Amino acid sequence: MSAAGRDSRYDIVIAGGGMIGTTLALALLPLGLRVAVVEAVARRDPGQPSFDDRTTALSRSTQRMFEAMGLWQEILCASTPIKSIHVSDQGRFGFSHIDAEEQGVEALGYVVINRVLGNVLQSAMDNSDRVDLFCPARIVDVELTSGQATATLESGDGKQQALSSDLLVAADGANSTVRGMLGISAQKTQYRQRAIIGNMLVEKNMEHRAFERFTAQGPLAVLPMSADRAGFIWVVSEEDAERVLALGDDAFLSELQEEFGYRLGAFSNVGKRASYPLTLSKAARLTATRSVLVGNAAHGLHPVSAQGFNLGMRDIAALCDCIADSRGESNGVDTGDEQVLQRYADWRRSDQKKLVRFTDGLVRLFGSSSRSLRTLRNVGMLGFDLIPGVRSLFAKHTMGLAGTLPRLSRGVSLK
């Protein structure tokens, strides 16, 4: 709802109204908290990057979260299930296959268009009387004390307003400005690659299969959107990106086809293309006084294996668990108390480090021209299918079901 005329004191202020920030606000609703969301770019603005025509692969644990929040049926209607994943290395003899039936689930994950997911989330937030949206507005200053966090907002017309809260959450992306205001640095590694994204028609039925193909320049993912339409994420070198983006539709599809092969028949009717540079970012820490980082503000991953958004969703689930537990304690610990934030940081540290190592390791392993690493890739692909338990363990991590899961990630409501 609009924030006009409302009191400036909140339990939680969330910087960032993209998919992560909006989902966090909705996940907190059962706790009866007053929440403010601050977002710089209006939802329907062409410059809004969170709700565009890109596709996102939702993991099993993310699906469970949306189920627990009562939003899944709306999302499911516009989603395509992934029932198997085919992983291959261009020009190598090894390949691997993960199947939903083998893992005892109806789907390994679901593919949804960001714009559609955004509409569901925004509509739910618009219908809540406990979430105030400040948009367009940006946080220009932060003051942290032992008693409260104060964020100074500047609206589109230049007017400023101060919001105070027990907890300030930075959910404003990998280039988070609020993270810097909190005094938290981030280590960044440039991959010198760009992801080119879009969708196309495929000749053969996708049969709910997703493909991850490692090429000389980087990974190429093809995701099912319908029986005959697929989304793609094609990673190319920074040096070659400008040339590839400038290609006409037919020439572009020809090169994409050459990289992928003909498992899905001929490609045609490519849609609008977009691209973005790839960077690994890791925040030095996850908390400051009465403040915390979630999503890409805490960790920005390479898109290989589609883990970034789902990792951020597990941040949300863990933070909600910590806050819910604090409100149930007899000593009345508030949401921004140091012990609440420390528990969140301790809980998330292992999962975040594991995913950073996993995605970065894949990029470096499959991007290397070393003969010994090429041999390791071939052996690894074969061992993936032949060594007992390896495929199941990998699938569990891919579905976001490894480790100690918060309630929402297990599909348990906070109510």
Summary of the structure (lengths in Angstrom):
residues: 415
radius of gyration: 21.5
end to end distance: 22.1
largest distance: 65.8
contacts: 1408
relative contact order: 0.17
helix: 36%
strand: 30%
